[in-house]
Amino acid sequence: MSKLLNDPMLVAAATGVNTIAIAVIQYGHFDASLVKTLSISVPVMVNLTVFFLYWIGVWFGIKSPEQLKAEQAIDDKIKSLHKGIKHLQSLKHCTKAIEKELSDAYIAKANISNVLKK
């Protein structure tokens, strides 16, 4: 499941819900065959539910925490590069190197989802 979701927080959430569900099943007053059946089927149902919720989130464009952090870091870098360009322009220095970094940062921002998938 961790290879499908590629997000440790989702795997941890599914594991936690599975553990709680199995504990409730074991504590409940069910006969032995029902306990065995539920103990086998509940983890599968929970994992499928988490998997489908994850893909619904992807379908609606909800971003992962890693992507949000990476985008914020790139946005901060872009802001600092803009400030650096303005500062160098006020000193009448060459800004080509910083402009190259800025264009690389914009390219990285455009490709961030592809990079995080790898």
Biopython code that builds the backbone (N, CA, C, O; Angstrom):
import numpy as np
from Bio.PDB.StructureBuilder import StructureBuilder

atoms = [
    (1, "MET", "N", (0.820, -1.192, 0.000)),
    (1, "MET", "CA", (0.000, 0.000, 0.000)),
    (1, "MET", "C", (0.862, 1.254, 0.000)),
    (1, "MET", "O", (0.504, 2.250, -0.629)),
    (2, "SER", "N", (1.995, 1.219, 0.699)),
    (2, "SER", "CA", (2.832, 2.411, 0.748)),
    (2, "SER", "C", (3.372, 2.777, -0.630)),
    (2, "SER", "O", (3.603, 3.956, -0.899)),
    (3, "LYS", "N", (3.575, 1.807, -1.500)),
    (3, "LYS", "CA", (4.047, 2.107, -2.850)),
    (3, "LYS", "C", (2.951, 2.767, -3.673)),
    (3, "LYS", "O", (3.243, 3.595, -4.536)),
    (4, "LEU", "N", (1.701, 2.414, -3.423)),
    (4, "LEU", "CA", (0.601, 3.022, -4.167)),
    (4, "LEU", "C", (0.353, 4.451, -3.711)),
    (4, "LEU", "O", (0.167, 5.344, -4.538)),
    (5, "LEU", "N", (0.350, 4.673, -2.400)),
    (5, "LEU", "CA", (0.016, 5.997, -1.893)),
    (5, "LEU", "C", (1.196, 6.952, -1.933)),
    (5, "LEU", "O", (1.015, 8.146, -2.172)),
    (6, "ASN", "N", (2.411, 6.443, -1.701)),
    (6, "ASN", "CA", (3.616, 7.248, -1.745)),
    (6, "ASN", "C", (3.556, 8.413, -0.765)),
    (6, "ASN", "O", (4.131, 9.470, -1.023)),
    (7, "ASP", "N", (2.871, 8.230, 0.347)),
    (7, "ASP", "CA", (2.782, 9.254, 1.371)),
    (7, "ASP", "C", (2.757, 8.569, 2.730)),
    (7, "ASP", "O", (1.779, 7.897, 3.057)),
    (8, "PRO", "N", (3.804, 8.721, 3.526)),
    (8, "PRO", "CA", (3.863, 8.011, 4.803)),
    (8, "PRO", "C", (2.751, 8.401, 5.769)),
    (8, "PRO", "O", (2.345, 7.588, 6.600)),
    (9, "MET", "N", (2.252, 9.630, 5.672)),
    (9, "MET", "CA", (1.170, 10.039, 6.581)),
    (9, "MET", "C", (-0.115, 9.279, 6.282)),
    (9, "MET", "O", (-0.840, 8.912, 7.207)),
    (10, "LEU", "N", (-0.407, 9.039, 5.020)),
    (10, "LEU", "CA", (-1.603, 8.271, 4.674)),
    (10, "LEU", "C", (-1.474, 6.824, 5.124)),
    (10, "LEU", "O", (-2.438, 6.227, 5.605)),
    (11, "VAL", "N", (-0.285, 6.264, 4.965)),
    (11, "VAL", "CA", (-0.064, 4.887, 5.406)),
    (11, "VAL", "C", (-0.197, 4.809, 6.921)),
    (11, "VAL", "O", (-0.774, 3.857, 7.447)),
    (12, "ALA", "N", (0.334, 5.805, 7.624)),
    (12, "ALA", "CA", (0.213, 5.827, 9.081)),
    (12, "ALA", "C", (-1.244, 5.969, 9.506)),
    (12, "ALA", "O", (-1.673, 5.328, 10.466)),
    (13, "ALA", "N", (-2.001, 6.795, 8.808)),
    (13, "ALA", "CA", (-3.420, 6.955, 9.137)),
    (13, "ALA", "C", (-4.172, 5.651, 8.922)),
    (13, "ALA", "O", (-4.980, 5.253, 9.760)),
    (14, "ALA", "N", (-3.912, 4.990, 7.809)),
    (14, "ALA", "CA", (-4.583, 3.715, 7.541)),
    (14, "ALA", "C", (-4.201, 2.670, 8.576)),
    (14, "ALA", "O", (-5.051, 1.896, 9.017)),
    (15, "THR", "N", (-2.936, 2.640, 8.968)),
    (15, "THR", "CA", (-2.488, 1.679, 9.974)),
    (15, "THR", "C", (-3.144, 1.958, 11.315)),
    (15, "THR", "O", (-3.560, 1.030, 12.010)),
    (16, "GLY", "N", (-3.239, 3.228, 11.682)),
    (16, "GLY", "CA", (-3.888, 3.582, 12.945)),
    (16, "GLY", "C", (-5.354, 3.202, 12.970)),
    (16, "GLY", "O", (-5.842, 2.654, 13.958)),
    (17, "VAL", "N", (-6.053, 3.490, 11.894)),
    (17, "VAL", "CA", (-7.479, 3.136, 11.829)),
    (17, "VAL", "C", (-7.646, 1.620, 11.843)),
    (17, "VAL", "O", (-8.557, 1.098, 12.485)),
    (18, "ASN", "N", (-6.765, 0.915, 11.136)),
    (18, "ASN", "CA", (-6.822, -0.552, 11.149)),
    (18, "ASN", "C", (-6.618, -1.101, 12.551)),
    (18, "ASN", "O", (-7.335, -2.008, 12.974)),
    (19, "THR", "N", (-5.651, -0.564, 13.268)),
    (19, "THR", "CA", (-5.367, -1.036, 14.625)),
    (19, "THR", "C", (-6.550, -0.797, 15.547)),
    (19, "THR", "O", (-6.925, -1.674, 16.325)),
    (20, "ILE", "N", (-7.133, 0.381, 15.459)),
    (20, "ILE", "CA", (-8.298, 0.691, 16.300)),
    (20, "ILE", "C", (-9.467, -0.212, 15.937)),
    (20, "ILE", "O", (-10.155, -0.725, 16.820)),
    (21, "ALA", "N", (-9.693, -0.407, 14.651)),
    (21, "ALA", "CA", (-10.815, -1.252, 14.220)),
    (21, "ALA", "C", (-10.639, -2.687, 14.702)),
    (21, "ALA", "O", (-11.596, -3.302, 15.172)),
    (22, "ILE", "N", (-9.437, -3.223, 14.592)),
    (22, "ILE", "CA", (-9.208, -4.601, 15.035)),
    (22, "ILE", "C", (-9.335, -4.702, 16.548)),
    (22, "ILE", "O", (-9.842, -5.701, 17.059)),
    (23, "ALA", "N", (-8.877, -3.674, 17.277)),
    (23, "ALA", "CA", (-9.030, -3.692, 18.735)),
    (23, "ALA", "C", (-10.503, -3.683, 19.125)),
    (23, "ALA", "O", (-10.907, -4.400, 20.040)),
    (24, "VAL", "N", (-11.303, -2.879, 18.439)),
    (24, "VAL", "CA", (-12.748, -2.842, 18.730)),
    (24, "VAL", "C", (-13.388, -4.183, 18.399)),
    (24, "VAL", "O", (-14.243, -4.669, 19.139)),
    (25, "ILE", "N", (-12.978, -4.772, 17.297)),
    (25, "ILE", "CA", (-13.531, -6.080, 16.911)),
    (25, "ILE", "C", (-13.168, -7.136, 17.944)),
    (25, "ILE", "O", (-14.010, -7.947, 18.331)),
    (26, "GLN", "N", (-11.921, -7.128, 18.388)),
    (26, "GLN", "CA", (-11.487, -8.125, 19.365)),
    (26, "GLN", "C", (-12.168, -7.916, 20.714)),
    (26, "GLN", "O", (-12.442, -8.882, 21.426)),
    (27, "TYR", "N", (-12.439, -6.675, 21.065)),
    (27, "TYR", "CA", (-13.071, -6.375, 22.343)),
    (27, "TYR", "C", (-14.574, -6.636, 22.306)),
    (27, "TYR", "O", (-15.178, -6.929, 23.337)),
    (28, "GLY", "N", (-15.173, -6.532, 21.137)),
    (28, "GLY", "CA", (-16.617, -6.707, 21.014)),
    (28, "GLY", "C", (-17.052, -8.121, 21.346)),
    (28, "GLY", "O", (-16.237, -9.044, 21.377)),
    (29, "HIS", "N", (-18.311, -8.279, 21.589)),
    (29, "HIS", "CA", (-18.872, -9.579, 21.963)),
    (29, "HIS", "C", (-19.414, -10.269, 20.719)),
    (29, "HIS", "O", (-20.626, -10.371, 20.524)),
    (30, "PHE", "N", (-18.497, -10.738, 19.883)),
    (30, "PHE", "CA", (-18.856, -11.453, 18.667)),
    (30, "PHE", "C", (-18.402, -12.896, 18.805)),
    (30, "PHE", "O", (-17.526, -13.213, 19.609)),
    (31, "ASP", "N", (-19.009, -13.761, 18.012)),
    (31, "ASP", "CA", (-18.537, -15.151, 18.045)),
    (31, "ASP", "C", (-17.205, -15.256, 17.294)),
    (31, "ASP", "O", (-16.839, -14.341, 16.558)),
    (32, "ALA", "N", (-16.496, -16.340, 17.471)),
    (32, "ALA", "CA", (-15.125, -16.489, 16.975)),
    (32, "ALA", "C", (-15.038, -16.380, 15.455)),
    (32, "ALA", "O", (-14.093, -15.787, 14.935)),
    (33, "SER", "N", (-15.995, -16.937, 14.745)),
    (33, "SER", "CA", (-15.920, -16.889, 13.280)),
    (33, "SER", "C", (-16.128, -15.469, 12.757)),
    (33, "SER", "O", (-15.488, -15.071, 11.783)),
    (34, "LEU", "N", (-17.013, -14.705, 13.391)),
    (34, "LEU", "CA", (-17.234, -13.319, 12.973)),
    (34, "LEU", "C", (-16.010, -12.461, 13.284)),
    (34, "LEU", "O", (-15.636, -11.599, 12.489)),
    (35, "VAL", "N", (-15.387, -12.694, 14.437)),
    (35, "VAL", "CA", (-14.172, -11.952, 14.785)),
    (35, "VAL", "C", (-13.082, -12.221, 13.752)),
    (35, "VAL", "O", (-12.394, -11.297, 13.319)),
    (36, "LYS", "N", (-12.926, -13.471, 13.362)),
    (36, "LYS", "CA", (-11.906, -13.825, 12.377)),
    (36, "LYS", "C", (-12.218, -13.174, 11.026)),
    (36, "LYS", "O", (-11.325, -12.636, 10.371)),
    (37, "THR", "N", (-13.472, -13.226, 10.620)),
    (37, "THR", "CA", (-13.873, -12.638, 9.340)),
    (37, "THR", "C", (-13.664, -11.126, 9.338)),
    (37, "THR", "O", (-13.122, -10.572, 8.381)),
    (38, "LEU", "N", (-14.091, -10.466, 10.400)),
    (38, "LEU", "CA", (-13.926, -9.012, 10.477)),
    (38, "LEU", "C", (-12.456, -8.618, 10.584)),
    (38, "LEU", "O", (-12.037, -7.621, 9.996)),
    (39, "SER", "N", (-11.682, -9.386, 11.321)),
    (39, "SER", "CA", (-10.257, -9.077, 11.466)),
    (39, "SER", "C", (-9.528, -9.175, 10.133)),
    (39, "SER", "O", (-8.538, -8.477, 9.912)),
    (40, "ILE", "N", (-10.003, -10.022, 9.262)),
    (40, "ILE", "CA", (-9.386, -10.146, 7.943)),
    (40, "ILE", "C", (-9.903, -9.077, 6.984)),
    (40, "ILE", "O", (-9.125, -8.514, 6.214)),
    (41, "SER", "N", (-11.184, -8.795, 7.018)),
    (41, "SER", "CA", (-11.774, -7.908, 6.011)),
    (41, "SER", "C", (-11.647, -6.422, 6.333)),
    (41, "SER", "O", (-11.558, -5.608, 5.413)),
    (42, "VAL", "N", (-11.637, -6.045, 7.613)),
    (42, "VAL", "CA", (-11.605, -4.624, 7.961)),
    (42, "VAL", "C", (-10.327, -3.935, 7.466)),
    (42, "VAL", "O", (-10.432, -2.840, 6.912)),
    (43, "PRO", "N", (-9.129, -4.507, 7.631)),
    (43, "PRO", "CA", (-7.950, -3.813, 7.091)),
    (43, "PRO", "C", (-8.021, -3.587, 5.579)),
    (43, "PRO", "O", (-7.587, -2.547, 5.084)),
    (44, "VAL", "N", (-8.558, -4.541, 4.865)),
    (44, "VAL", "CA", (-8.692, -4.377, 3.415)),
    (44, "VAL", "C", (-9.655, -3.235, 3.102)),
    (44, "VAL", "O", (-9.378, -2.402, 2.238)),
    (45, "MET", "N", (-10.780, -3.199, 3.803)),
    (45, "MET", "CA", (-11.761, -2.137, 3.563)),
    (45, "MET", "C", (-11.197, -0.766, 3.934)),
    (45, "MET", "O", (-11.406, 0.209, 3.211)),
    (46, "VAL", "N", (-10.484, -0.689, 5.055)),
    (46, "VAL", "CA", (-9.910, 0.594, 5.472)),
    (46, "VAL", "C", (-8.848, 1.051, 4.473)),
    (46, "VAL", "O", (-8.817, 2.224, 4.099)),
    (47, "ASN", "N", (-7.987, 0.146, 4.043)),
    (47, "ASN", "CA", (-6.955, 0.518, 3.070)),
    (47, "ASN", "C", (-7.564, 0.981, 1.753)),
    (47, "ASN", "O", (-7.095, 1.951, 1.160)),
    (48, "LEU", "N", (-8.595, 0.301, 1.297)),
    (48, "LEU", "CA", (-9.264, 0.732, 0.067)),
    (48, "LEU", "C", (-9.934, 2.090, 0.244)),
    (48, "LEU", "O", (-9.903, 2.925, -0.660)),
    (49, "THR", "N", (-10.539, 2.309, 1.408)),
    (49, "THR", "CA", (-11.176, 3.596, 1.677)),
    (49, "THR", "C", (-10.146, 4.719, 1.668)),
    (49, "THR", "O", (-10.368, 5.759, 1.049)),
    (50, "VAL", "N", (-9.018, 4.517, 2.351)),
    (50, "VAL", "CA", (-7.964, 5.534, 2.366)),
    (50, "VAL", "C", (-7.423, 5.760, 0.956)),
    (50, "VAL", "O", (-7.176, 6.899, 0.559)),
    (51, "PHE", "N", (-7.241, 4.693, 0.212)),
    (51, "PHE", "CA", (-6.749, 4.793, -1.161)),
    (51, "PHE", "C", (-7.705, 5.618, -2.021)),
    (51, "PHE", "O", (-7.267, 6.501, -2.758)),
    (52, "PHE", "N", (-9.007, 5.337, -1.934)),
    (52, "PHE", "CA", (-9.976, 6.084, -2.738)),
    (52, "PHE", "C", (-10.089, 7.534, -2.278)),
    (52, "PHE", "O", (-10.242, 8.428, -3.110)),
    (53, "LEU", "N", (-10.016, 7.784, -0.976)),
    (53, "LEU", "CA", (-10.041, 9.165, -0.491)),
    (53, "LEU", "C", (-8.824, 9.939, -0.991)),
    (53, "LEU", "O", (-8.926, 11.112, -1.349)),
    (54, "TYR", "N", (-7.692, 9.280, -1.009)),
    (54, "TYR", "CA", (-6.476, 9.906, -1.529)),
    (54, "TYR", "C", (-6.659, 10.291, -2.996)),
    (54, "TYR", "O", (-6.326, 11.409, -3.389)),
    (55, "TRP", "N", (-7.183, 9.376, -3.804)),
    (55, "TRP", "CA", (-7.342, 9.666, -5.221)),
    (55, "TRP", "C", (-8.454, 10.672, -5.483)),
    (55, "TRP", "O", (-8.395, 11.402, -6.472)),
    (56, "ILE", "N", (-9.450, 10.728, -4.637)),
    (56, "ILE", "CA", (-10.460, 11.784, -4.745)),
    (56, "ILE", "C", (-9.801, 13.131, -4.487)),
    (56, "ILE", "O", (-10.075, 14.110, -5.182)),
    (57, "GLY", "N", (-8.924, 13.175, -3.478)),
    (57, "GLY", "CA", (-8.175, 14.403, -3.210)),
    (57, "GLY", "C", (-7.301, 14.808, -4.376)),
    (57, "GLY", "O", (-7.219, 15.989, -4.713)),
    (58, "VAL", "N", (-6.650, 13.844, -4.993)),
    (58, "VAL", "CA", (-5.821, 14.123, -6.172)),
    (58, "VAL", "C", (-6.689, 14.630, -7.317)),
    (58, "VAL", "O", (-6.313, 15.560, -8.030)),
    (59, "TRP", "N", (-7.841, 14.015, -7.485)),
    (59, "TRP", "CA", (-8.745, 14.410, -8.566)),
    (59, "TRP", "C", (-9.216, 15.855, -8.396)),
    (59, "TRP", "O", (-9.354, 16.585, -9.378)),
    (60, "PHE", "N", (-9.463, 16.270, -7.137)),
    (60, "PHE", "CA", (-9.907, 17.636, -6.883)),
    (60, "PHE", "C", (-8.742, 18.620, -6.776)),
    (60, "PHE", "O", (-8.955, 19.812, -6.554)),
    (61, "GLY", "N", (-7.530, 18.132, -6.933)),
    (61, "GLY", "CA", (-6.370, 19.019, -6.940)),
    (61, "GLY", "C", (-5.842, 19.385, -5.570)),
    (61, "GLY", "O", (-5.148, 20.393, -5.431)),
    (62, "ILE", "N", (-6.147, 18.599, -4.557)),
    (62, "ILE", "CA", (-5.608, 18.852, -3.226)),
    (62, "ILE", "C", (-4.134, 18.467, -3.244)),
    (62, "ILE", "O", (-3.777, 17.367, -3.668)),
    (63, "LYS", "N", (-3.291, 19.366, -2.788)),
    (63, "LYS", "CA", (-1.851, 19.143, -2.855)),
    (63, "LYS", "C", (-1.357, 18.462, -1.582)),
    (63, "LYS", "O", (-1.919, 18.634, -0.501)),
    (64, "SER", "N", (-0.301, 17.693, -1.744)),
    (64, "SER", "CA", (0.300, 17.012, -0.605)),
    (64, "SER", "C", (1.098, 18.017, 0.224)),
    (64, "SER", "O", (1.484, 19.069, -0.287)),
    (65, "PRO", "N", (1.351, 17.705, 1.500)),
    (65, "PRO", "CA", (2.157, 18.614, 2.327)),
    (65, "PRO", "C", (3.554, 18.854, 1.756)),
    (65, "PRO", "O", (4.090, 19.957, 1.859)),
    (66, "GLU", "N", (4.139, 17.817, 1.154)),
    (66, "GLU", "CA", (5.465, 17.988, 0.563)),
    (66, "GLU", "C", (5.431, 19.001, -0.571)),
    (66, "GLU", "O", (6.332, 19.830, -0.704)),
    (67, "GLN", "N", (4.380, 18.927, -1.389)),
    (67, "GLN", "CA", (4.278, 19.854, -2.510)),
    (67, "GLN", "C", (4.051, 21.277, -2.013)),
    (67, "GLN", "O", (4.614, 22.222, -2.565)),
    (68, "LEU", "N", (3.233, 21.439, -0.978)),
    (68, "LEU", "CA", (3.000, 22.777, -0.438)),
    (68, "LEU", "C", (4.284, 23.374, 0.130)),
    (68, "LEU", "O", (4.568, 24.553, -0.080)),
    (69, "LYS", "N", (5.065, 22.558, 0.854)),
    (69, "LYS", "CA", (6.331, 23.040, 1.417)),
    (69, "LYS", "C", (7.317, 23.401, 0.316)),
    (69, "LYS", "O", (7.994, 24.427, 0.393)),
    (70, "ALA", "N", (7.396, 22.565, -0.702)),
    (70, "ALA", "CA", (8.326, 22.829, -1.799)),
    (70, "ALA", "C", (7.926, 24.091, -2.557)),
    (70, "ALA", "O", (8.784, 24.898, -2.915)),
    (71, "GLU", "N", (6.633, 24.265, -2.802)),
    (71, "GLU", "CA", (6.173, 25.472, -3.494)),
    (71, "GLU", "C", (6.455, 26.718, -2.667)),
    (71, "GLU", "O", (6.838, 27.753, -3.212)),
    (72, "GLN", "N", (6.267, 26.624, -1.353)),
    (72, "GLN", "CA", (6.546, 27.767, -0.485)),
    (72, "GLN", "C", (8.031, 28.110, -0.504)),
    (72, "GLN", "O", (8.398, 29.285, -0.535)),
    (73, "ALA", "N", (8.887, 27.086, -0.484)),
    (73, "ALA", "CA", (10.332, 27.332, -0.529)),
    (73, "ALA", "C", (10.736, 27.992, -1.845)),
    (73, "ALA", "O", (11.561, 28.906, -1.858)),
    (74, "ILE", "N", (10.158, 27.532, -2.939)),
    (74, "ILE", "CA", (10.482, 28.137, -4.240)),
    (74, "ILE", "C", (9.938, 29.559, -4.319)),
    (74, "ILE", "O", (10.598, 30.442, -4.866)),
    (75, "ASP", "N", (8.732, 29.792, -3.776)),
    (75, "ASP", "CA", (8.186, 31.151, -3.764)),
    (75, "ASP", "C", (9.078, 32.092, -2.954)),
    (75, "ASP", "O", (9.307, 33.234, -3.354)),
    (76, "ASP", "N", (9.582, 31.610, -1.810)),
    (76, "ASP", "CA", (10.498, 32.428, -1.012)),
    (76, "ASP", "C", (11.778, 32.735, -1.786)),
    (76, "ASP", "O", (12.289, 33.854, -1.744)),
    (77, "LYS", "N", (12.282, 31.733, -2.486)),
    (77, "LYS", "CA", (13.494, 31.924, -3.299)),
    (77, "LYS", "C", (13.237, 32.950, -4.404)),
    (77, "LYS", "O", (14.081, 33.809, -4.661)),
    (78, "ILE", "N", (12.083, 32.865, -5.053)),
    (78, "ILE", "CA", (11.744, 33.810, -6.126)),
    (78, "ILE", "C", (11.643, 35.232, -5.575)),
    (78, "ILE", "O", (12.130, 36.178, -6.194)),
    (79, "LYS", "N", (11.012, 35.378, -4.413)),
    (79, "LYS", "CA", (10.902, 36.715, -3.809)),
    (79, "LYS", "C", (12.278, 37.289, -3.488)),
    (79, "LYS", "O", (12.546, 38.462, -3.746)),
    (80, "SER", "N", (13.150, 36.449, -2.921)),
    (80, "SER", "CA", (14.487, 36.952, -2.580)),
    (80, "SER", "C", (15.287, 37.282, -3.841)),
    (80, "SER", "O", (16.068, 38.234, -3.844)),
    (81, "LEU", "N", (15.102, 36.513, -4.901)),
    (81, "LEU", "CA", (15.798, 36.822, -6.156)),
    (81, "LEU", "C", (15.299, 38.135, -6.757)),
    (81, "LEU", "O", (16.091, 38.913, -7.289)),
    (82, "HIS", "N", (13.980, 38.390, -6.675)),
    (82, "HIS", "CA", (13.452, 39.669, -7.164)),
    (82, "HIS", "C", (14.055, 40.832, -6.372)),
    (82, "HIS", "O", (14.427, 41.857, -6.943)),
    (83, "LYS", "N", (14.147, 40.660, -5.052)),
    (83, "LYS", "CA", (14.754, 41.712, -4.229)),
    (83, "LYS", "C", (16.220, 41.906, -4.593)),
    (83, "LYS", "O", (16.711, 43.034, -4.647)),
    (84, "GLY", "N", (16.919, 40.797, -4.844)),
    (84, "GLY", "CA", (18.326, 40.887, -5.231)),
    (84, "GLY", "C", (18.508, 41.599, -6.557)),
    (84, "GLY", "O", (19.436, 42.391, -6.721)),
    (85, "ILE", "N", (17.625, 41.321, -7.499)),
    (85, "ILE", "CA", (17.698, 41.997, -8.804)),
    (85, "ILE", "C", (17.457, 43.495, -8.644)),
    (85, "ILE", "O", (18.174, 44.307, -9.228)),
    (86, "LYS", "N", (16.446, 43.862, -7.852)),
    (86, "LYS", "CA", (16.172, 45.288, -7.641)),
    (86, "LYS", "C", (17.358, 45.978, -6.975)),
    (86, "LYS", "O", (17.724, 47.100, -7.326)),
    (87, "HIS", "N", (17.957, 45.271, -5.993)),
    (87, "HIS", "CA", (19.101, 45.858, -5.294)),
    (87, "HIS", "C", (20.284, 46.052, -6.247)),
    (87, "HIS", "O", (20.920, 47.106, -6.247)),
    (88, "LEU", "N", (20.573, 45.039, -7.051)),
    (88, "LEU", "CA", (21.687, 45.156, -7.998)),
    (88, "LEU", "C", (21.409, 46.202, -9.075)),
    (88, "LEU", "O", (22.325, 46.887, -9.529)),
    (89, "GLN", "N", (20.143, 46.324, -9.485)),
    (89, "GLN", "CA", (19.805, 47.353, -10.472)),
    (89, "GLN", "C", (19.981, 48.747, -9.881)),
    (89, "GLN", "O", (20.398, 49.676, -10.573)),
    (90, "SER", "N", (19.658, 48.887, -8.596)),
    (90, "SER", "CA", (19.845, 50.197, -7.965)),
    (90, "SER", "C", (21.331, 50.551, -7.852)),
    (90, "SER", "O", (21.699, 51.726, -7.856)),
    (91, "LEU", "N", (22.183, 49.517, -7.750)),
    (91, "LEU", "CA", (23.632, 49.751, -7.709)),
    (91, "LEU", "C", (24.256, 49.777, -9.105)),
    (91, "LEU", "O", (25.459, 49.991, -9.257)),
    (92, "LYS", "N", (23.419, 49.555, -10.119)),
    (92, "LYS", "CA", (23.832, 49.527, -11.525)),
    (92, "LYS", "C", (24.852, 48.417, -11.804)),
    (92, "LYS", "O", (25.825, 48.611, -12.533)),
    (93, "HIS", "N", (24.597, 47.240, -11.198)),
    (93, "HIS", "CA", (25.429, 46.059, -11.450)),
    (93, "HIS", "C", (24.716, 45.131, -12.427)),
    (93, "HIS", "O", (23.522, 45.275, -12.688)),
    (94, "CYS", "N", (25.470, 44.182, -12.956)),
    (94, "CYS", "CA", (24.917, 43.198, -13.888)),
    (94, "CYS", "C", (24.022, 42.217, -13.123)),
    (94, "CYS", "O", (24.386, 41.736, -12.050)),
    (95, "THR", "N", (22.865, 41.935, -13.684)),
    (95, "THR", "CA", (21.908, 41.046, -13.011)),
    (95, "THR", "C", (21.666, 39.758, -13.786)),
    (95, "THR", "O", (20.720, 39.029, -13.486)),
    (96, "LYS", "N", (22.499, 39.468, -14.772)),
    (96, "LYS", "CA", (22.244, 38.298, -15.626)),
    (96, "LYS", "C", (22.297, 36.988, -14.848)),
    (96, "LYS", "O", (21.488, 36.094, -15.100)),
    (97, "ALA", "N", (23.226, 36.856, -13.914)),
    (97, "ALA", "CA", (23.350, 35.606, -13.151)),
    (97, "ALA", "C", (22.114, 35.376, -12.282)),
    (97, "ALA", "O", (21.606, 34.258, -12.195)),
    (98, "ILE", "N", (21.641, 36.435, -11.646)),
    (98, "ILE", "CA", (20.455, 36.295, -10.799)),
    (98, "ILE", "C", (19.215, 36.079, -11.654)),
    (98, "ILE", "O", (18.317, 35.334, -11.260)),
    (99, "GLU", "N", (19.153, 36.714, -12.811)),
    (99, "GLU", "CA", (18.018, 36.484, -13.708)),
    (99, "GLU", "C", (17.991, 35.043, -14.202)),
    (99, "GLU", "O", (16.917, 34.472, -14.390)),
    (100, "LYS", "N", (19.160, 34.454, -14.412)),
    (100, "LYS", "CA", (19.230, 33.035, -14.791)),
    (100, "LYS", "C", (18.708, 32.160, -13.650)),
    (100, "LYS", "O", (17.950, 31.218, -13.882)),
    (101, "GLU", "N", (19.121, 32.477, -12.408)),
    (101, "GLU", "CA", (18.607, 31.738, -11.246)),
    (101, "GLU", "C", (17.097, 31.895, -11.132)),
    (101, "GLU", "O", (16.392, 30.943, -10.796)),
    (102, "LEU", "N", (16.606, 33.095, -11.411)),
    (102, "LEU", "CA", (15.171, 33.354, -11.335)),
    (102, "LEU", "C", (14.411, 32.536, -12.370)),
    (102, "LEU", "O", (13.360, 31.972, -12.069)),
    (103, "SER", "N", (14.937, 32.472, -13.583)),
    (103, "SER", "CA", (14.254, 31.663, -14.603)),
    (103, "SER", "C", (14.297, 30.181, -14.227)),
    (103, "SER", "O", (13.333, 29.456, -14.471)),
    (104, "ASP", "N", (15.410, 29.723, -13.635)),
    (104, "ASP", "CA", (15.485, 28.334, -13.167)),
    (104, "ASP", "C", (14.471, 28.069, -12.056)),
    (104, "ASP", "O", (13.877, 26.993, -11.994)),
    (105, "ALA", "N", (14.277, 29.053, -11.182)),
    (105, "ALA", "CA", (13.305, 28.893, -10.097)),
    (105, "ALA", "C", (11.882, 28.809, -10.649)),
    (105, "ALA", "O", (11.074, 28.018, -10.162)),
    (106, "TYR", "N", (11.576, 29.613, -11.655)),
    (106, "TYR", "CA", (10.247, 29.534, -12.272)),
    (106, "TYR", "C", (10.036, 28.188, -12.973)),
    (106, "TYR", "O", (8.942, 27.627, -12.928)),
    (107, "ILE", "N", (11.073, 27.681, -13.611)),
    (107, "ILE", "CA", (10.973, 26.363, -14.248)),
    (107, "ILE", "C", (10.766, 25.286, -13.191)),
    (107, "ILE", "O", (9.961, 24.373, -13.375)),
    (108, "ALA", "N", (11.498, 25.395, -12.078)),
    (108, "ALA", "CA", (11.341, 24.422, -10.989)),
    (108, "ALA", "C", (9.934, 24.472, -10.411)),
    (108, "ALA", "O", (9.357, 23.436, -10.081)),
    (109, "LYS", "N", (9.385, 25.671, -10.288)),
    (109, "LYS", "CA", (8.025, 25.793, -9.761)),
    (109, "LYS", "C", (7.011, 25.156, -10.708)),
    (109, "LYS", "O", (6.041, 24.542, -10.265)),
    (110, "ALA", "N", (7.237, 25.304, -11.996)),
    (110, "ALA", "CA", (6.319, 24.714, -12.972)),
    (110, "ALA", "C", (6.404, 23.195, -12.979)),
    (110, "ALA", "O", (5.415, 22.521, -13.262)),
    (111, "ASN", "N", (7.572, 22.653, -12.671)),
    (111, "ASN", "CA", (7.778, 21.201, -12.730)),
    (111, "ASN", "C", (7.773, 20.534, -11.365)),
    (111, "ASN", "O", (8.197, 19.384, -11.252)),
    (112, "ILE", "N", (7.313, 21.208, -10.335)),
    (112, "ILE", "CA", (7.438, 20.670, -8.981)),
    (112, "ILE", "C", (6.641, 19.384, -8.774)),
    (112, "ILE", "O", (7.090, 18.492, -8.055)),
    (113, "SER", "N", (5.487, 19.279, -9.382)),
    (113, "SER", "CA", (4.694, 18.058, -9.188)),
    (113, "SER", "C", (5.378, 16.857, -9.832)),
    (113, "SER", "O", (5.308, 15.750, -9.297)),
    (114, "ASN", "N", (6.036, 17.057, -10.970)),
    (114, "ASN", "CA", (6.762, 15.955, -11.618)),
    (114, "ASN", "C", (7.970, 15.527, -10.799)),
    (114, "ASN", "O", (8.285, 14.339, -10.727)),
    (115, "VAL", "N", (8.642, 16.484, -10.185)),
    (115, "VAL", "CA", (9.817, 16.166, -9.374)),
    (115, "VAL", "C", (9.408, 15.385, -8.132)),
    (115, "VAL", "O", (10.093, 14.439, -7.745)),
    (116, "LEU", "N", (8.308, 15.767, -7.508)),
    (116, "LEU", "CA", (7.873, 15.090, -6.285)),
    (116, "LEU", "C", (7.353, 13.687, -6.556)),
    (116, "LEU", "O", (7.369, 12.843, -5.660)),
    (117, "LYS", "N", (6.894, 13.423, -7.768)),
    (117, "LYS", "CA", (6.414, 12.080, -8.095)),
    (117, "LYS", "C", (7.548, 11.077, -8.174)),
    (117, "LYS", "O", (7.338, 9.880, -7.974)),
    (118, "LYS", "N", (8.756, 11.558, -8.464)),
    (118, "LYS", "CA", (9.908, 10.658, -8.593)),
    (118, "LYS", "C", (10.404, 10.261, -7.279)),
    (118, "LYS", "O", (11.371, 9.504, -7.186)),
]
sb = StructureBuilder()
sb.init_structure("model")
sb.init_model(0)
sb.init_chain("A")
sb.init_seg("    ")
for serial, (resi, resn, name, xyz) in enumerate(atoms, 1):
    if name == "N":
        sb.init_residue(resn, " ", resi, " ")
    sb.init_atom(name, np.array(xyz, "f"), 0.0, 1.0, " ", f" {name:<3s}", serial, name[0])
structure = sb.get_structure()
